[in-house]
Amino acid sequence: MIDLLTSPEAWAALLTLTALEIVLGIDNVIFLSVITSRIPQPQATRARQIGLALALVFRILLLSVLVWLIGLTEPVFSIRGLGFSWRDLILIGGGLFLIAKATHEIHAEVEAREGDEPQGGGANKFFWVILQIIVIDLVFSLDSIITAIGMAQDLEIMIAAVIIAVIIMYVSSGPVARFVANHPTTKMLALAFLVLIGVALVADGFEFHIPRGYIYFAIVFALAVEAFNVMASRNRRKRKA
């Protein structure tokens, strides 16, 4: 452990891996912001806290079973020469879930109907939100940790990078969620991002890798355009007032 603290290579690996984990965590933050926007604010805050705590727990647990994780990348069956591992199947299932959920939310926003939400009281809605967060946390955690294994060799560095990334995700999730809730067009944009991320996960499951740089560039570009729209709208309201 002391050797790691005094090793420049270890610090470089920690910084690189932390940056990567933060970028990969963007998907998690967007999903949390969208999924918690339909429940009351106190419950939404608690759901985000639970979701990010689960993300941290899942990541550390997965890091603790590295041998099992490496085994998940071995093909379990093939279809016409294309091998599928358990990781591929989880990514495909998670991607399809994201696409279906985002499409359902887009439909509800366009139709402006509340009846599409789960029936029952606030407790049932809160439970339904937490259940969906658990499913997506598992998918994102698996993808994140398998990527981390390929970049660092020391378990301590991987755990430290994951903890730092989740703390930054926690700090940023509140402002992101409030911004999404207060700007309906931004929420629609976030849902479109989830469809895009879902497609990328399904493509990864079929061993067709879409470079994440393209996806994140599209997200940043769209967010920049949306920021100009929000500022222009705010300025128009000020002039009218």
MOTAKA-V866723 format. One record per residue. N is the residue number from 1. PHI is phi in whole degrees, -180 to 180 (999 if undefined). Layout:
# MOTAKA-V866723
n=N phi=PHI
n=N phi=PHI
This chain:
# MOTAKA-V866723
n=1 phi=999
n=2 phi=-62
n=3 phi=-60
n=4 phi=-65
n=5 phi=-67
n=6 phi=-103
n=7 phi=-98
n=8 phi=-60
n=9 phi=-63
n=10 phi=-66
n=11 phi=-66
n=12 phi=-63
n=13 phi=-64
n=14 phi=-63
n=15 phi=-65
n=16 phi=-64
n=17 phi=-68
n=18 phi=-63
n=19 phi=-60
n=20 phi=-64
n=21 phi=-65
n=22 phi=-65
n=23 phi=-62
n=24 phi=-66
n=25 phi=-75
n=26 phi=-57
n=27 phi=-58
n=28 phi=-61
n=29 phi=-64
n=30 phi=-61
n=31 phi=-63
n=32 phi=-60
n=33 phi=-64
n=34 phi=-74
n=35 phi=-70
n=36 phi=-92
n=37 phi=-75
n=38 phi=-100
n=39 phi=-119
n=40 phi=-56
n=41 phi=-55
n=42 phi=-60
n=43 phi=-69
n=44 phi=-63
n=45 phi=-61
n=46 phi=-66
n=47 phi=-64
n=48 phi=-64
n=49 phi=-63
n=50 phi=-65
n=51 phi=-62
n=52 phi=-73
n=53 phi=-63
n=54 phi=-65
n=55 phi=-59
n=56 phi=-65
n=57 phi=-62
n=58 phi=-60
n=59 phi=-65
n=60 phi=-69
n=61 phi=-62
n=62 phi=-66
n=63 phi=-64
n=64 phi=-77
n=65 phi=-123
n=66 phi=-60
n=67 phi=-61
n=68 phi=-64
n=69 phi=-64
n=70 phi=-61
n=71 phi=-66
n=72 phi=-67
n=73 phi=-89
n=74 phi=-82
n=75 phi=-61
n=76 phi=-106
n=77 phi=-160
n=78 phi=-131
n=79 phi=-131
n=80 phi=53
n=81 phi=85
n=82 phi=-98
n=83 phi=-83
n=84 phi=-122
n=85 phi=-98
n=86 phi=-63
n=87 phi=-62
n=88 phi=-59
n=89 phi=-65
n=90 phi=-66
n=91 phi=-65
n=92 phi=-64
n=93 phi=-62
n=94 phi=-65
n=95 phi=-64
n=96 phi=-64
n=97 phi=-62
n=98 phi=-61
n=99 phi=-62
n=100 phi=-64
n=101 phi=-65
n=102 phi=-65
n=103 phi=-64
n=104 phi=-61
n=105 phi=-68
n=106 phi=-61
n=107 phi=-61
n=108 phi=-65
n=109 phi=-68
n=110 phi=-66
n=111 phi=-80
n=112 phi=56
n=113 phi=-114
n=114 phi=-92
n=115 phi=-71
n=116 phi=-78
n=117 phi=-77
n=118 phi=-58
n=119 phi=-74
n=120 phi=115
n=121 phi=-79
n=122 phi=-62
n=123 phi=-64
n=124 phi=-66
n=125 phi=-64
n=126 phi=-62
n=127 phi=-62
n=128 phi=-64
n=129 phi=-63
n=130 phi=-63
n=131 phi=-62
n=132 phi=-67
n=133 phi=-62
n=134 phi=-60
n=135 phi=-60
n=136 phi=-72
n=137 phi=-58
n=138 phi=-61
n=139 phi=-66
n=140 phi=-65
n=141 phi=-65
n=142 phi=-61
n=143 phi=-63
n=144 phi=-66
n=145 phi=-73
n=146 phi=-63
n=147 phi=-65
n=148 phi=-63
n=149 phi=-60
n=150 phi=-75
n=151 phi=-106
n=152 phi=-133
n=153 phi=-103
n=154 phi=-96
n=155 phi=-62
n=156 phi=-61
n=157 phi=-66
n=158 phi=-65
n=159 phi=-65
n=160 phi=-62
n=161 phi=-64
n=162 phi=-64
n=163 phi=-63
n=164 phi=-61
n=165 phi=-63
n=166 phi=-68
n=167 phi=-62
n=168 phi=-66
n=169 phi=-61
n=170 phi=-65
n=171 phi=-64
n=172 phi=-84
n=173 phi=-66
n=174 phi=-62
n=175 phi=-58
n=176 phi=-63
n=177 phi=-63
n=178 phi=-65
n=179 phi=-64
n=180 phi=-63
n=181 phi=-67
n=182 phi=-86
n=183 phi=-129
n=184 phi=-56
n=185 phi=-68
n=186 phi=-67
n=187 phi=-63
n=188 phi=-63
n=189 phi=-65
n=190 phi=-63
n=191 phi=-66
n=192 phi=-64
n=193 phi=-62
n=194 phi=-63
n=195 phi=-62
n=196 phi=-62
n=197 phi=-65
n=198 phi=-61
n=199 phi=-62
n=200 phi=-65
n=201 phi=-65
n=202 phi=-63
n=203 phi=-61
n=204 phi=-61
n=205 phi=-62
n=206 phi=-96
n=207 phi=61
n=208 phi=-116
n=209 phi=-83
n=210 phi=-95
n=211 phi=-54
n=212 phi=-63
n=213 phi=-58
n=214 phi=-64
n=215 phi=-66
n=216 phi=-70
n=217 phi=-64
n=218 phi=-62
n=219 phi=-64
n=220 phi=-63
n=221 phi=-63
n=222 phi=-64
n=223 phi=-66
n=224 phi=-63
n=225 phi=-62
n=226 phi=-65
n=227 phi=-62
n=228 phi=-64
n=229 phi=-62
n=230 phi=-64
n=231 phi=-65
n=232 phi=-64
n=233 phi=-63
n=234 phi=-64
n=235 phi=-66
n=236 phi=-64
n=237 phi=-66
n=238 phi=-65
n=239 phi=-65
n=240 phi=-67
n=241 phi=-70
